[in-house]
Amino acid sequence: MRLRSCIAAILLLSAGTHALAAQGPESSAAEPFAEAIAGLHINQQPAATTLVVRRDVDGTLLLRAADLPDLRLKAPSRGVRLVNGERYYRLVPEMDAVVAFDESTMTGHVTLPAKAFLPTQRATTAADAPRATRTGGRLHQL
């Protein structure tokens, strides 16, 4: 169901973009803090994550605080903006973020350092754990 919603939203956004282009270049500038649906590629991952994003007054990409865990990103210590009562974080060079955004396809390529991500934890089960056995007085790992 979520996939259908994303596809419908992208089609609507595409239709709106074509309508703006038909009006002329002066009306194609994005309004600050306007919502947009974009696909983000984080650290060169082939699959894009589709998110609702906003742009700050200076054009900086804003991500919803609620989307950060899905992207495995830590909340930055600064750069928070409140828009309509919802928290957004700016992806800025001060946090070592490099953002290349293509307005025509609403696709962003974001590069972030390892320190920007939440730590990955893996719980192992007994079936995953290596087994050690003794044979002839020596310990061997299976």
C-alpha positions as CSV (number, residue, x, y, z in Angstrom):
1,M,0.0,0.0,0.0
2,R,2.8,2.4,0.8
3,L,4.4,1.7,-2.6
4,R,1.2,2.7,-4.3
5,S,1.1,6.0,-2.3
6,C,4.7,6.8,-3.2
7,I,4.0,6.1,-6.9
8,A,0.9,8.3,-6.9
9,A,2.7,11.1,-5.1
10,I,5.6,10.9,-7.6
11,L,3.2,11.1,-10.5
12,L,1.4,14.1,-9.0
13,L,4.7,15.8,-8.3
14,S,5.9,15.1,-11.9
15,A,2.7,16.6,-13.2
16,G,3.1,19.7,-11.0
17,T,6.7,20.1,-12.2
18,H,5.6,20.1,-15.8
19,A,2.9,22.7,-15.0
20,L,5.4,25.0,-13.3
21,A,7.8,24.6,-16.3
22,A,5.0,25.7,-18.6
23,Q,4.4,28.9,-16.5
24,G,8.0,30.1,-17.1
25,P,11.3,30.1,-15.3
26,E,10.3,32.9,-12.8
27,S,7.7,30.6,-11.2
28,S,9.8,27.5,-11.1
29,A,11.8,28.5,-8.0
30,A,10.9,26.3,-5.1
31,E,9.1,28.0,-2.2
32,P,11.2,27.7,1.0
33,F,10.0,24.9,3.3
34,A,7.6,23.5,0.6
35,E,7.3,19.7,0.8
36,A,8.6,17.6,-2.0
37,I,9.0,13.9,-2.6
38,A,12.5,12.9,-3.4
39,G,14.6,9.8,-3.8
40,L,17.8,9.8,-1.9
41,H,20.8,7.6,-2.5
42,I,22.9,7.5,0.7
43,N,26.7,6.8,0.3
44,Q,26.3,5.5,-3.3
45,Q,23.7,2.8,-2.4
46,P,22.0,1.7,-5.6
47,A,18.5,1.8,-4.2
48,A,17.0,5.2,-3.5
49,T,15.0,5.8,-0.3
50,T,11.8,7.8,-1.1
51,L,11.2,10.6,1.5
52,V,9.3,13.8,2.0
53,V,11.9,16.5,2.1
54,R,11.9,20.3,2.4
55,R,14.4,23.0,1.4
56,D,15.6,25.7,3.7
57,V,15.6,29.4,2.6
58,D,19.1,29.0,1.2
59,G,18.2,25.7,-0.6
60,T,19.7,23.3,1.9
61,L,18.0,19.9,2.0
62,L,16.0,19.2,5.1
63,L,15.2,15.7,6.4
64,R,12.4,14.9,8.8
65,A,13.7,13.8,12.3
66,A,11.2,10.9,12.0
67,D,13.0,9.6,8.9
68,L,16.5,9.6,10.4
69,P,16.2,6.1,12.1
70,D,15.0,4.6,8.8
71,L,18.2,6.0,7.1
72,R,20.2,4.8,10.1
73,L,21.4,8.4,10.7
74,K,22.1,10.0,14.1
75,A,20.3,13.2,14.8
76,P,22.9,16.0,14.3
77,S,23.8,18.1,17.3
78,R,22.8,21.3,15.4
79,G,20.9,22.3,12.3
80,V,17.4,21.5,13.6
81,R,14.5,23.5,12.1
82,L,10.9,23.4,13.2
83,V,8.5,23.5,10.2
84,N,4.7,23.3,11.0
85,G,5.6,21.8,14.4
86,E,7.8,19.0,12.9
87,R,11.5,18.8,13.4
88,Y,13.8,18.7,10.4
89,Y,17.6,18.5,10.1
90,R,19.7,20.4,7.6
91,L,22.2,18.3,5.6
92,V,25.1,20.8,5.7
93,P,28.9,20.7,5.1
94,E,29.5,21.3,8.8
95,M,28.4,17.7,9.4
96,D,30.5,16.6,6.5
97,A,27.5,16.0,4.3
98,V,28.0,16.3,0.6
99,V,24.6,16.7,-1.2
100,A,24.1,16.7,-5.0
101,F,20.5,17.2,-5.8
102,D,18.9,17.0,-9.3
103,E,15.8,19.1,-9.3
104,S,14.6,17.7,-12.7
105,T,14.4,14.1,-11.3
106,M,14.0,15.0,-7.6
107,T,16.9,12.7,-6.8
108,G,19.6,13.4,-4.3
109,H,23.0,11.8,-3.8
110,V,24.1,12.2,-0.2
111,T,27.6,11.3,1.1
112,L,28.0,11.1,4.8
113,P,30.9,10.0,7.0
114,A,30.7,6.8,9.2
115,K,30.2,9.0,12.3
116,A,26.9,10.2,11.0
117,F,25.3,6.7,11.2
118,L,23.8,4.9,14.1
119,P,25.9,1.9,15.2
120,T,24.9,-1.4,13.7
121,Q,24.2,-4.2,16.2
122,R,23.8,-7.8,15.4
123,A,22.5,-10.4,17.8
124,T,23.8,-13.8,17.1
125,T,21.9,-17.0,17.9
126,A,23.4,-20.3,18.9
127,A,23.0,-21.4,15.2
128,D,25.1,-18.5,14.0
129,A,27.8,-18.8,16.6
130,P,31.0,-20.7,15.6
131,R,31.4,-24.1,17.2
132,A,34.7,-25.3,18.6
133,T,35.6,-29.0,18.9
134,R,38.7,-30.8,20.2
135,T,40.3,-33.4,18.1
136,G,43.6,-35.0,19.1
137,G,44.3,-32.4,21.8
138,R,43.9,-29.4,19.4
139,L,41.0,-27.0,19.3
140,H,39.4,-26.5,15.9
141,Q,36.8,-24.0,14.9
142,L,34.0,-25.2,12.6
